[in-house]
Amino acid sequence: MILVTGGAGYIGCVLVEELLAKGESVRVYDKLYFGETGLGRLRDKVDLVQGDLRQFDSRVLDGIDSVIHLAGLSNDPTAEFNPKANYEMNTVATGVLAKACKQRGIKRFTFASSCSIYDRGLFSEDLLYDENSPVAPRAAYAVSNYEAERILLDMCDDDFCPVILRQGTVYGFSPRMRYDLVVNTFVKDALIKGILTVFCGGEMWRPLVDVSDTAKAHICCVEAPAEKVRGQIFNLAYKNYRILELAHWVREALKDRIKLDIQVDYSHYKARSYRVSSQKIETVLGFKPIVAVKESVQLMIQKIYDYGYTDFLHPRYYNIEWMTLLYNMEQTLAKIGSVF
Ligand SMILES: NC(=O)c1ccc[n+]([C@@H]2O[C@H](COP(=O)([O-])OP(=O)(O)OC[C@H]3O[C@@H](n4cnc5c(N)ncnc54)[C@H](O)[C@@H]3O)[C@@H](O)[C@H]2O)c1
């Protein structure tokens, strides 16, 4: 059985579906910040355990052969909202989970890290980073991922086989949808405003990858021979894009449906920017992401309507808005006791 932490999240819901389609048994461990509806019709096919990784009970690992670890705060704004909780969840809890796996002889452990570790800002030297490039992460989210990587790699030996996937920014439809990721945001803006607004002149670079390719990459790393992946870091991107180019691709994908304007804003210049090489995962594992932005956007539109996710401004689609709302509710409930 495979344990997917964060399996009710954006990537998790797509990954769980892929695993089940391959005939795997799946247990999901998730705090369920966004509920369990993303698992939808898969809900009865998985063993769902609700819980916070910081209070992780190692019995969750009973019967588990390998772990795909996605749980944690998953972007800069939520990490900065509560840096302490971010560090506890993304770094400390990752170490605790990995240690428990090692003690129980669970060897294979993939970790959803992030290419934002490479970020040096928009005005840094324009380099293509590979897995050996020196990094100096600064933001809370990137630091927490990088330190989790170090903990996992320090634990690596014949009995424990951690694999780090430094994912680019993910795009595409998931039954637990996010509209706070750049391509998905463009699609949402296209549908509700007919305008794509690009900040900082759209000059920032981003590595991007489709959500189903991301799911498949984790599965590939679980299935690969240990000697190819043990203690390895792999960047994962379909391609690097400047944000302005990305807006053009989204406009191209939607040209038969919507007439889109692209508005370029030059008023501020503070932004993340980085581009990466994904050659290593292709060379070592023969894995290459295949879903292009245009294709993913077209499928996304279709699925948004199939699933009825057209309440585009609902906070549940935006991690920072949702967490802020939950936090404020928690404060209010602590004072008033209960709603009725
Ligand atoms: N989506 C991206 O573009 C992207 C890019 C690079 C890396 N990542 C990483 O991939 C992973 C998954 O991202 P996602 O987009 O699916 O995010 P998501 O926010 O949709 O899902 C994260 C899931 O983890 C759960 N979770 C959070 N904290 C938890 C805790 N303390 N204990 C148990 N469960 C907890 C949440 O309830 C949620 O279901 C994250 O670790 C993220 O940092 C994502």
The ligand as an SDF file (V2000), in Angstrom:
LIG
                    3D

 44 48  0  0  0  0  0  0  0  0999 V2000
    1.2040   23.2490   -6.7550 N   0  0  0  0  0  0  0  0  0  0  0  0
    2.4160   23.6660   -7.1140 C   0  0  0  0  0  0  0  0  0  0  0  0
    2.6000   24.4510   -8.0660 O   0  0  0  0  0  0  0  0  0  0  0  0
    3.6370   23.1500   -6.3780 C   0  0  0  0  0  0  0  0  0  0  0  0
    4.9130   23.4630   -6.8840 C   0  0  0  0  0  0  0  0  0  0  0  0
    6.0410   22.9940   -6.1980 C   0  0  0  0  0  0  0  0  0  0  0  0
    5.8860   22.2440   -5.0400 C   0  0  0  0  0  0  0  0  0  0  0  0
    4.6210   21.9760   -4.5730 N   0  0  0  0  0  0  0  0  0  0  0  0
    4.4910   21.1520   -3.3620 C   0  0  0  0  0  0  0  0  0  0  0  0
    3.6640   20.0290   -3.6530 O   0  0  0  0  0  0  0  0  0  0  0  0
    2.8950   19.6780   -2.4960 C   0  0  0  0  0  0  0  0  0  0  0  0
    1.4260   19.5940   -2.8580 C   0  0  0  0  0  0  0  0  0  0  0  0
    1.0060   20.8440   -3.3880 O   0  0  0  0  0  0  0  0  0  0  0  0
   -0.5080   21.1250   -3.7820 P   0  0  0  0  0  0  0  0  0  0  0  0
   -0.4990   22.1350   -4.8660 O   0  0  0  0  0  0  0  0  0  0  0  0
   -1.2150   19.8550   -3.9720 O   0  0  0  0  0  0  0  0  0  0  0  0
   -1.0060   21.8550   -2.4470 O   0  0  0  0  0  0  0  0  0  0  0  0
   -2.4140   21.8370   -1.7020 P   0  0  0  0  0  0  0  0  0  0  0  0
   -2.3540   22.9850   -0.7570 O   0  0  0  0  0  0  0  0  0  0  0  0
   -3.5290   21.7650   -2.6700 O   0  0  0  0  0  0  0  0  0  0  0  0
   -2.3860   20.4570   -0.9170 O   0  0  0  0  0  0  0  0  0  0  0  0
   -1.6490   20.2510    0.2560 C   0  0  0  0  0  0  0  0  0  0  0  0
   -2.4280   19.2340    1.0850 C   0  0  0  0  0  0  0  0  0  0  0  0
   -1.6640   18.9820    2.2690 O   0  0  0  0  0  0  0  0  0  0  0  0
   -2.5390   19.0110    3.3690 C   0  0  0  0  0  0  0  0  0  0  0  0
   -1.7720   19.4640    4.5390 N   0  0  0  0  0  0  0  0  0  0  0  0
   -1.2120   20.6790    4.7190 C   0  0  0  0  0  0  0  0  0  0  0  0
   -0.5970   20.7340    5.9100 N   0  0  0  0  0  0  0  0  0  0  0  0
   -0.7770   19.5260    6.4840 C   0  0  0  0  0  0  0  0  0  0  0  0
   -0.3870   18.9670    7.7280 C   0  0  0  0  0  0  0  0  0  0  0  0
    0.2980   19.6820    8.6300 N   0  0  0  0  0  0  0  0  0  0  0  0
   -0.7270   17.6880    8.0020 N   0  0  0  0  0  0  0  0  0  0  0  0
   -1.4430   16.9420    7.1070 C   0  0  0  0  0  0  0  0  0  0  0  0
   -1.8590   17.4330    5.9210 N   0  0  0  0  0  0  0  0  0  0  0  0
   -1.5180   18.7090    5.6190 C   0  0  0  0  0  0  0  0  0  0  0  0
   -3.6480   19.9780    3.0220 C   0  0  0  0  0  0  0  0  0  0  0  0
   -4.8440   19.7160    3.7580 O   0  0  0  0  0  0  0  0  0  0  0  0
   -3.8060   19.7410    1.5250 C   0  0  0  0  0  0  0  0  0  0  0  0
   -4.8040   18.7870    1.2510 O   0  0  0  0  0  0  0  0  0  0  0  0
    3.1740   20.7350   -1.4390 C   0  0  0  0  0  0  0  0  0  0  0  0
    4.1470   20.2270   -0.5610 O   0  0  0  0  0  0  0  0  0  0  0  0
    3.7680   21.8930   -2.2240 C   0  0  0  0  0  0  0  0  0  0  0  0
    4.6480   22.6700   -1.4610 O   0  0  0  0  0  0  0  0  0  0  0  0
    3.4990   22.4030   -5.2150 C   0  0  0  0  0  0  0  0  0  0  0  0
  1  2  1  0
  2  3  2  0
  2  4  1  0
  4  5  1  0
  4 44  2  0
  5  6  2  0
  6  7  1  0
  7  8  2  0
  8  9  1  0
  8 44  1  0
  9 10  1  0
  9 42  1  0
 10 11  1  0
 11 12  1  0
 11 40  1  0
 12 13  1  0
 13 14  1  0
 14 15  2  0
 14 16  1  0
 14 17  1  0
 17 18  1  0
 18 19  2  0
 18 20  1  0
 18 21  1  0
 21 22  1  0
 22 23  1  0
 23 24  1  0
 23 38  1  0
 24 25  1  0
 25 26  1  0
 25 36  1  0
 26 27  1  0
 26 35  1  0
 27 28  2  0
 28 29  1  0
 29 30  1  0
 29 35  2  0
 30 31  1  0
 30 32  2  0
 32 33  1  0
 33 34  2  0
 34 35  1  0
 36 37  1  0
 36 38  1  0
 38 39  1  0
 40 41  1  0
 40 42  1  0
 42 43  1  0
M  CHG  2   8   1  16  -1
M  END
$$$$
